[in-house]
Amino acid sequence: MKYMLLMQFSEAGTDFPPIDEWKPEEIEAHIRFMKDTNTELAAAGELVDAQGLAMPETARIVRSHSGGAPVVTEGPFPETKEWVAGWWIVDCDRDERAVEIAAAVSAAPGPGGAPLNMPIEVRQVMSAPPTEQ
């Protein structure tokens, strides 16, 4: 089964400064942790894909517009207090393994090397409906 692990950022549940205020060596340690985690998951045959996302101020919301060009607006807006910081898609034999992976990535190091304990949402990826042959 495939699972999507969504790393959530919430200003309300955070007791560390924004990443742009971290020391360079703290950012390097954080990125190294993520790369090492992805390497281990790939070696175990569990990693499908993983990506970090740019800050939310770079996001755009796109809506179709009947018969015309799509409507593109900035968003989410600066007052948004929560956003998805990154994600993994993993392929695991059981739900418990997806939770184990989520707990491990939640503990990524932050300022001073302390675990961030970021919330990681675990959701099973829906499979396609059966096709008739």
Rosetta blueprint (number, residue, H / E / L):
1 M L
2 K E
3 Y E
4 M E
5 L E
6 L E
7 M E
8 Q E
9 F E
10 S E
11 E L
12 A L
13 G L
14 T L
15 D L
16 F L
17 P L
18 P L
19 I H
20 D H
21 E H
22 W L
23 K L
24 P H
25 E H
26 E H
27 I H
28 E H
29 A H
30 H H
31 I H
32 R H
33 F H
34 M H
35 K H
36 D H
37 T H
38 N H
39 T H
40 E H
41 L H
42 A H
43 A H
44 A L
45 G L
46 E L
47 L E
48 V E
49 D E
50 A E
51 Q E
52 G E
53 L L
54 A L
55 M L
56 P H
57 E H
58 T H
59 A L
60 R E
61 I E
62 V E
63 R E
64 S L
65 H L
66 S L
67 G L
68 G L
69 A L
70 P L
71 V E
72 V E
73 T E
74 E E
75 G L
76 P L
77 F L
78 P L
79 E L
80 T L
81 K L
82 E E
83 W E
84 V E
85 A E
86 G E
87 W E
88 W E
89 I E
90 V E
91 D E
92 C L
93 D L
94 R L
95 D H
96 E H
97 R H
98 A H
99 V H
100 E H
101 I H
102 A H
103 A H
104 A H
105 V H
106 S H
107 A L
108 A L
109 P E
110 G L
111 P H
112 G H
113 G H
114 A L
115 P E
116 L L
117 N L
118 M L
119 P L
120 I E
121 E E
122 V E
123 R E
124 Q E
125 V L
126 M L
127 S L
128 A L
129 P L
130 P L
131 T L
132 E L
133 Q L
